[in-house]
Amino acid sequence: MAKNSATDKSSPAKPRDRDAALEFAAYRAVGATQKEAADVAGVGHRTVVAWEAADWWSELMAEAVQA
């Protein structure tokens, strides 16, 4: 059975705004709190909590650090 992204809560879909996600990740990489980084990137707190729990987060974080 195929996973339904609307009902599968194990890993959220990759962000719609990749630039905002990379900005958030870059701020987190230099020590910003979730709130600080979310405010700068213009992303909601619940969204970033889900992002950081997602299986793809480490890949995005590595990309942000390399940029």
C-alpha positions in Angstrom: 0.0 0.0 0.0 1.4 3.4 -0.9 1.9 6.0 1.8 -0.5 8.9 1.9 1.5 12.0 2.9 -1.7 13.5 4.4 -2.0 10.7 6.9 1.6 9.5 7.2 3.0 11.4 10.2 6.4 9.5 10.3 8.2 12.0 8.1 6.8 15.3 6.8 7.1 16.1 3.2 10.1 18.1 2.2 9.5 21.9 2.6 7.6 23.8 -0.1 10.0 26.7 0.3 13.4 25.2 0.1 15.2 28.6 0.5 13.4 29.2 3.8 14.3 25.7 5.0 17.9 26.2 4.1 17.9 29.6 5.8 16.4 28.0 8.9 19.0 25.2 8.8 21.9 27.6 8.4 20.8 29.6 11.5 20.4 26.3 13.5 23.9 25.3 12.4 25.4 28.3 14.0 23.6 27.9 17.3 20.3 29.7 16.9 17.3 28.4 18.8 14.4 26.9 16.9 12.4 30.1 17.6 15.2 32.5 16.5 15.9 30.6 13.3 12.1 30.1 12.5 11.5 33.8 13.0 14.4 34.8 10.6 13.2 32.2 8.0 9.6 33.1 8.4 8.5 29.6 9.3 6.2 28.4 12.0 7.4 26.6 15.1 5.3 23.5 14.6 6.7 23.2 11.0 10.4 23.4 12.1 9.8 20.9 14.9 8.4 18.5 12.3 11.3 19.3 9.9 14.0 18.5 12.5 12.3 15.2 13.3 12.1 14.2 9.6 14.4 11.6 8.1 15.6 14.0 5.4 16.6 16.8 7.9 20.2 15.7 8.3 20.7 15.9 4.5 19.2 19.4 4.3 21.3 20.5 7.3 24.5 19.2 5.7 23.6 21.2 2.5 23.0 24.3 4.5 26.4 24.0 6.2 28.2 23.5 2.9 26.6 26.6 1.4 
